[in-house]
């Protein structure tokens, strides 16, 4: 059985560990996004028309690309959960420090 001090220390350690893991994932996601955002997003259909025999496939691909509309998602629920998790972690760490 753990004493209150040991349990508190364990909770603190788990909280810090969770926050560090989250920050690492966030940093990794930002780096990946930066890399992908820097890449060109245009397709040279003229090049593919000169290389491929089946022009219909190229026409279909160009039509699909022009008609493509990215979807947006409401992530407010996830952001709220992250904010609550962070607030709880901060409260726990403040209690631990007192």
N, C-alpha and C positions, 0 to 999 in steps of 0.2 A: 504494500500500500504506500502511495506517495504522500508525503506531507504537503501542506498547502504551498510552502515555498518551492518545493521541487515541482509541484504541479504547475505553479505559476511560471516558473522558469521554463518548463517544457512547453507551455502554451506560447510563451514569448518566443522561444526558439522556433516553434512551428510557424508562427506568424511571420517572423523575419524570413524564414526559409521560403514561405509562400510568396511573400512580397518580392524577394530576390528572383525567384523563378518567373514571376509575372513580368518583372522589369526586363529580364533577359529575353523572354518571348516577345515582348513589346519592341525591344531594340532590334531583335532579329527581323521582325515583321517590317519595321521601318526601313532597315537596310535593304531587304528584298524589294519593298515597294519603290525605294529610290532607284535601285538598279533597273527594275522593270519600267518605271516611268521615264527613264533616260533612253530607253530603246525606241527606235523608230516604229511608228504604228501604221505606216502606209504599206500597201501592197502594190508592186509594180506589175500590173496585169499585162502590160505590153510585153514584158519579158516572158511571161508564161505563154502568151499567144504565139510568140516567136519560137518557143521550145516545144510546146505540146501540139499534138495533131487534133485532139478533140476540143474544138473551140467552144462547143456547147457547155462543157464543164466549166470553162473559164467564165463564160457569160453568166452561168448560174451562180458561180461563186461571187462574181462582182455584184450581181443583183442582191444576193443575200447579205453581202457586206454593207451595201448602201442602205438596205432596209433595216439593218440591225439597230435596235434601240436598247441600250443597257438598262437593266432593272435597278431600281433603288430599293433599299430595305430599311425599315424602321428598326434601328438598333438601340432605341432609347431604353428599352427594358434591360438590355445587357449593360449599357453604360450606368444605369441606376444601380444594378447589382454590383458592379465594380466599385462605384462610389461608396455604397454601403459597406462593402468588404474593406475598403481602404479606411473608412471612418472607424469601423470596429477595430481594425488593426492598430490605428493610431490611439484609440481609447485604451486598448489593452496595454500598449507600450507605455502610455502615460501612467497608468495605474502601476505598472511594473517598476517604473522609475521612481515613483513616490515612496 
